[in-house]
Each structure stands twice: as C-alpha cells, then as structure tokens.
C-alpha cells in the first residue's frame, strides 16, 4: 500500500470513527432529552440543539466516507451498459463524473468556509456558542470529499477506493 493510500485509509477510518461518535452522542442526547422532559418534567435547554449539531456532523462525515468508498446512491444503468459495450467510453464517463463531483465538492468547500466565517459572528440560541462551529462541518467534510474525489481521479485506471 502506497503512502498516499495509507493516508487516505487513515482519513477514511478517522472520519468513520468520528461519525460513529457523533451518532452515539446524538442518541444519548435524544434519550436524555426524552427522560428529562417526560420522566422528570424538566426540559433541558441544550440537548436538542447539540443533538442536531451532532447529526449534521455525522451525516457530513459519513458523506465524505461515501465518496471514498464510492458507495453513494447512483443510477448505474448507463455505466453498466457502457462497461459491456464500450469499456473505454465507460472509463471516460466515470472520469468525467468524478471530475464533476470534485468541482461540486470544491465549490461547497469554498462557500462552506465563507459561511463558517460569517457565522462566527452569531451565537446559537441554546448553547450560546459561535454558529461557526456547527457550520465548520461543511468545509471540513467537503474538504475530505474533495481529497477523496481527487484520489479517485488520480487512480482512475486502477481499482480504487
């Protein structure tokens, strides 16, 4: 395994663990919210908001992992047909689709950084933290997605992830 492949695998594994951690935190917070609200008749002011942020981070980390594993939902009728009829054209199509994906990820990264910087001046209603912290999930996740898409482009002829 090359050094680049090792780093990509490490990044994917880290993102997977972070997504799992966010899922566990979200689950614990929702259970605590239910217990406090209905069992103890005392609603917590921060659990719903923190659970929402954990869900956002989890979903975006998992989306980046999905780019690395090429496991996103897709309609593969045309690529499967091309793979049988014109394998060379199929490779060109897959390369173009990965290029479009990379472009979208870079745009989301760019605007995610912009939105995060803008949101740093605002506070969340429950936790009273800068909204830039929850917003930071967008540029971080799409930065990793862009790196994973670029790796797919660089290894287009190989069997990657």
C-alpha positions, 0 to 999 in steps of 0.5 A, a space after each residue: 500500500 502506497 503512502 498516499 493510500 495509507 493516508 487516505 485509509 487513515 482519513 477514511 477510518 478517522 472520519 468513520 470513527 468520528 461519525 460513529 461518535 457523533 451518532 452515539 452522542 446524538 442518541 444519548 442526547 435524544 434519550 436524555 432529552 426524552 427522560 428529562 422532559 417526560 420522566 422528570 418534567 424538566 426540559 433541558 435547554 441544550 440537548 436538542 440543539 447539540 443533538 442536531 449539531 451532532 447529526 449534521 456532523 455525522 451525516 457530513 462525515 459519513 458523506 465524505 466516507 461515501 465518496 471514498 468508498 464510492 458507495 453513494 446512491 447512483 443510477 448505474 444503468 448507463 455505466 453498466 451498459 457502457 462497461 459491456 459495450 464500450 469499456 473505454 467510453 465507460 472509463 471516460 464517463 466515470 472520469 468525467 463524473 468524478 471530475 464533476 463531483 470534485 468541482 461540486 465538492 470544491 465549490 461547497 468547500 469554498 462557500 462552506 468556509 465563507 459561511 463558517 466565517 460569517 457565522 462566527 459572528 452569531 451565537 446559537 440560541 441554546 448553547 450560546 456558542 459561535 454558529 461557526 462551529 456547527 457550520 465548520 462541518 461543511 468545509 471540513 467534510 467537503 474538504 475530505 470529499 474533495 481529497 477523496 474525489 481527487 484520489 479517485 481521479 488520480 487512480 482512475 485506471 486502477 481499482 480504487 477506493 
